[in-house]
Amino acid sequence: MKLHPLMQRLIDQHGAELVTPESLDAFTAPAGEHALFFGGDPVRFPEALDVAVVLPELRSATGARFDIGVVPREHEDTLARRMGVQRWPSLVFLRGSGYLATVSGMQDWADYVAAVGAALDRPVSRAPGVGIPVVAAGTAASACH
């Protein structure tokens, strides 16, 4: 797995971990919050490199509340489907293995810090686009047939 040097820097200098479908459960096993970084192809999505540079600063600005996981490009599609990611670059925030929120794209610093802080403060929910809504027996469905 060859990563762009700025993504490799997250691992070498900032303690990020490579996260694959096989290692996701181990990455999210520790208590606390985690961020999965989906950078995509830096040629197609050059702002991914900006996110790679500011991600450690975002972590510091939010009180070092989350671990960083870098998803290698060859595993992005599989994990993106699982997490409901539809835009690159994206940061998916989790508490344990529970979904909190996705923050996509590069943003102005104050907006970015606010978005990440809000993501970390959310309750765990279902990742967007994952699963089928369940309707309890005996209740009316909201969709037309």
N, C-alpha and C positions, 0 to 999 in steps of 0.2 A: 504494500500500500504506500504509494508515493504521494505525499501531501505537498501542497504549496508551502514554501518556506515560512510564510506568516502563520499558516495553520500549524505547521510543525513547531513553531515558536511557542504556541499555546501549550503544547505538551512539554517541550524541553524547559521552558522558563517559567511557566505558570501552573504546572501541575495538572493540566487537562489530561483526560484519558481518551483513547480511541474507543468509540462505541459502535459495535456491530449488532446485528440482530441476535447473535449468540451471546454477546456480552452485556446487552441492555439490562437484564435482570440483576446482574452483579453490580453494574454501575448505579442502579437505582435502589439497591438493597439498603445502604446506609440511611438512617433517618435524616431528614432535612430536605432542602431544596436542591434541585439539579437543573442545569441548562444544557440542552442538546443543541449544538450549533450545526445547522444545515447550510453550508456555504455554496454548494453548487459549483459549477464551472466558473472560475474567476475570469475567464475570457468573456463569457456570456453575461456574468453577473459581477462586474468589477467592484461593486459596493461590498461584496463579501469580504474583500481584503480590508476594507475600512472597518467592518464589524470585527474581523479577527484582531485588528489593532486595538480597538476600544473595548473589547469584551473584558479584559482584565480590569480596566478602569471602571466599567459598569459594575463589576463584582465588588470592587473596593467602595464605590459610591453607595452601594446598597448594603454596606456592612459585612461584606464577604459572606453573604447568606447562601450562596449556591456554589456547587461544584460545576466544573465545565466538562462536557463531553463533546468531542469532535467526531462527527459522523463522516467517515470517508465516502468519497463520491460513489464508489461502487456499491455502497450499502444505502445510499440516500433514498432511492426509490422505495425500497422495502420498508424502511423505517418511516418515511414520509407518509406512505399509505396508512401505516399503523397509527401515526400521530395526527393525521389530518392536515399535514403541511401541503400548501398549494402554491407557495411563493418562495423564491430564493433571493437573498439569504433569509433565514428565519432562525429564531431562538425559540425552542419549545421548553417551557418551564414545567417542572414536575415536582411534586412533594412525594418522596418515596417513588412509587411507580404510578401515582395518580396524577392525571393531567391538571395543570393550572391554567396555562394560557400560552398563546403563540404571539411573539412580537416579530414582525417581518420588516425587512428593509433596513436601511440606515436612516437615522433620524437626527434632528438637532439634539445637542447634548441634553438640555433640560427636559425636552420631551422624552428622550430615550430613558433617562434616569427615572422619570415619572412613570413611564409605561412598564419598565422592569419592576419598579417598586410595587405598582398596582398588580402586576402579574403574581408577584411573590405573596401578596396579601390575600389573594383570592382563595376561596375554598376549592377543594378538589372536585372536578367534574368529569364528564365524559369528553374525550377528545372529539373535535368536530368531524363530522362525516364518518364516524366509526360506530358500527352497530346499527341495530334496527330499533326504533322506538317501541316500547312495550306499553300496551293499553291493558288495564286491568279488566278482567271478565266482568261483564255487566255494565260497562261504561260505554258511552257513545264515542265513536272515533271522530276526530275533528276533520278528517278528509272526506271529500265526496267520493261516492263509488260509481 
